[in-house]
Amino acid sequence: MKRSFLTASTIFLVSIFWYSSPLAQEFTGPKLVLKEQEFNFKEVMEGKVIEHTFQVLNQGDKPLKIINIKPG
């Protein structure tokens, strides 16, 4: 009895998620995309100034606002 109830419950829950997923709205808004996630400067002499430019793209349908950046 417990096993059939568990099986029926599982099938019911899976069917709810299966059929409700197409009804979910697609996310709209800004979408930040980086062409490269990291850059290796390799060995750098102490005191030397180095820089690298990361290209940030917005592939969303709303303006992208970059408010805070923290180097890693």
C-alpha atoms as an extended CHARMM CRD file, in Angstrom:
* protein
*
        72  EXT
         1         1  MET       CA              0.0000000000        0.0000000000        0.0000000000  PROA      1               0.0000000000
         2         2  LYS       CA              2.7810000000        2.4420000000        0.9180000000  PROA      2               0.0000000000
         3         3  ARG       CA              4.7170000000        1.5770000000       -2.2200000000  PROA      3               0.0000000000
         4         4  SER       CA              1.7670000000        2.2150000000       -4.5470000000  PROA      4               0.0000000000
         5         5  PHE       CA              1.0250000000        5.5110000000       -2.7760000000  PROA      5               0.0000000000
         6         6  LEU       CA              4.6640000000        6.5720000000       -3.1240000000  PROA      6               0.0000000000
         7         7  THR       CA              4.6970000000        5.6090000000       -6.8070000000  PROA      7               0.0000000000
         8         8  ALA       CA              1.4430000000        7.4680000000       -7.4870000000  PROA      8               0.0000000000
         9         9  SER       CA              2.6980000000       10.5350000000       -5.6210000000  PROA      9               0.0000000000
        10        10  THR       CA              5.9740000000       10.5370000000       -7.5400000000  PROA      10              0.0000000000
        11        11  ILE       CA              4.1930000000       10.2390000000      -10.8870000000  PROA      11              0.0000000000
        12        12  PHE       CA              1.8120000000       13.0440000000       -9.9060000000  PROA      12              0.0000000000
        13        13  LEU       CA              4.6290000000       15.4120000000       -8.8880000000  PROA      13              0.0000000000
        14        14  VAL       CA              6.7150000000       14.6420000000      -11.9820000000  PROA      14              0.0000000000
        15        15  SER       CA              3.7080000000       15.2500000000      -14.2320000000  PROA      15              0.0000000000
        16        16  ILE       CA              3.0280000000       18.6140000000      -12.5770000000  PROA      16              0.0000000000
        17        17  PHE       CA              6.6090000000       19.7670000000      -13.1820000000  PROA      17              0.0000000000
        18        18  TRP       CA              6.6650000000       18.2870000000      -16.6890000000  PROA      18              0.0000000000
        19        19  TYR       CA              3.4970000000       20.0300000000      -17.8530000000  PROA      19              0.0000000000
        20        20  SER       CA              4.0640000000       23.3430000000      -16.0740000000  PROA      20              0.0000000000
        21        21  SER       CA              7.5620000000       23.9690000000      -17.4920000000  PROA      21              0.0000000000
        22        22  PRO       CA              6.3470000000       25.1680000000      -20.9460000000  PROA      22              0.0000000000
        23        23  LEU       CA              4.0150000000       27.5790000000      -19.1710000000  PROA      23              0.0000000000
        24        24  ALA       CA              6.8780000000       29.3000000000      -17.3630000000  PROA      24              0.0000000000
        25        25  GLN       CA              7.7510000000       32.7100000000      -18.7430000000  PROA      25              0.0000000000
        26        26  GLU       CA             11.1100000000       33.2050000000      -20.3700000000  PROA      26              0.0000000000
        27        27  PHE       CA             13.4570000000       35.4480000000      -18.3750000000  PROA      27              0.0000000000
        28        28  THR       CA             13.7300000000       38.9790000000      -19.6980000000  PROA      28              0.0000000000
        29        29  GLY       CA             16.1740000000       41.6100000000      -18.5910000000  PROA      29              0.0000000000
        30        30  PRO       CA             19.8980000000       42.2470000000      -18.8190000000  PROA      30              0.0000000000
        31        31  LYS       CA             22.2070000000       39.3040000000      -19.4770000000  PROA      31              0.0000000000
        32        32  LEU       CA             25.9100000000       39.8210000000      -18.8170000000  PROA      32              0.0000000000
        33        33  VAL       CA             28.1750000000       37.7420000000      -21.0470000000  PROA      33              0.0000000000
        34        34  LEU       CA             31.9730000000       37.6730000000      -20.8250000000  PROA      34              0.0000000000
        35        35  LYS       CA             33.9760000000       36.4160000000      -23.7860000000  PROA      35              0.0000000000
        36        36  GLU       CA             36.6500000000       35.2190000000      -21.3720000000  PROA      36              0.0000000000
        37        37  GLN       CA             36.1950000000       34.4240000000      -17.6770000000  PROA      37              0.0000000000
        38        38  GLU       CA             39.8100000000       34.8250000000      -16.6140000000  PROA      38              0.0000000000
        39        39  PHE       CA             43.2010000000       35.9330000000      -17.8780000000  PROA      39              0.0000000000
        40        40  ASN       CA             46.5950000000       34.6240000000      -16.7390000000  PROA      40              0.0000000000
        41        41  PHE       CA             49.2730000000       37.3150000000      -16.6190000000  PROA      41              0.0000000000
        42        42  LYS       CA             51.8660000000       34.5950000000      -15.9790000000  PROA      42              0.0000000000
        43        43  GLU       CA             55.0590000000       35.8300000000      -14.3410000000  PROA      43              0.0000000000
        44        44  VAL       CA             55.2400000000       39.5850000000      -13.7320000000  PROA      44              0.0000000000
        45        45  MET       CA             58.1640000000       41.5880000000      -12.4560000000  PROA      45              0.0000000000
        46        46  GLU       CA             57.4640000000       43.3370000000       -9.1510000000  PROA      46              0.0000000000
        47        47  GLY       CA             56.4400000000       46.9530000000       -9.5690000000  PROA      47              0.0000000000
        48        48  LYS       CA             55.5230000000       46.6260000000      -13.2540000000  PROA      48              0.0000000000
        49        49  VAL       CA             52.0990000000       47.9830000000      -14.2440000000  PROA      49              0.0000000000
        50        50  ILE       CA             50.0650000000       45.5250000000      -16.2810000000  PROA      50              0.0000000000
        51        51  GLU       CA             46.5410000000       45.6340000000      -17.6230000000  PROA      51              0.0000000000
        52        52  HSD       CA             44.0270000000       43.5510000000      -19.5410000000  PROA      52              0.0000000000
        53        53  THR       CA             40.6450000000       44.5130000000      -20.9700000000  PROA      53              0.0000000000
        54        54  PHE       CA             37.6990000000       42.1670000000      -20.5400000000  PROA      54              0.0000000000
        55        55  GLN       CA             34.9250000000       42.5750000000      -23.0880000000  PROA      55              0.0000000000
        56        56  VAL       CA             31.5240000000       42.7240000000      -21.3620000000  PROA      56              0.0000000000
        57        57  LEU       CA             28.4360000000       42.1860000000      -23.5130000000  PROA      57              0.0000000000
        58        58  ASN       CA             24.7540000000       42.6190000000      -22.7330000000  PROA      58              0.0000000000
        59        59  GLN       CA             22.7840000000       39.9710000000      -24.6090000000  PROA      59              0.0000000000
        60        60  GLY       CA             19.5490000000       40.7520000000      -22.7910000000  PROA      60              0.0000000000
        61        61  ASP       CA             16.6650000000       42.9570000000      -23.7510000000  PROA      61              0.0000000000
        62        62  LYS       CA             17.0590000000       45.5290000000      -20.9360000000  PROA      62              0.0000000000
        63        63  PRO       CA             19.9390000000       47.9070000000      -20.0820000000  PROA      63              0.0000000000
        64        64  LEU       CA             22.7870000000       46.3550000000      -18.1080000000  PROA      64              0.0000000000
        65        65  LYS       CA             24.0010000000       48.4030000000      -15.1260000000  PROA      65              0.0000000000
        66        66  ILE       CA             27.3610000000       47.4650000000      -13.6410000000  PROA      66              0.0000000000
        67        67  ILE       CA             27.3190000000       48.9070000000      -10.1420000000  PROA      67              0.0000000000
        68        68  ASN       CA             30.2230000000       47.2700000000       -8.3310000000  PROA      68              0.0000000000
        69        69  ILE       CA             33.3430000000       45.3800000000       -9.4240000000  PROA      69              0.0000000000
        70        70  LYS       CA             35.6320000000       43.4070000000       -7.1410000000  PROA      70              0.0000000000
        71        71  PRO       CA             38.9070000000       41.9820000000       -8.4930000000  PROA      71              0.0000000000
        72        72  GLY       CA             39.4670000000       38.3460000000       -7.6310000000  PROA      72              0.0000000000
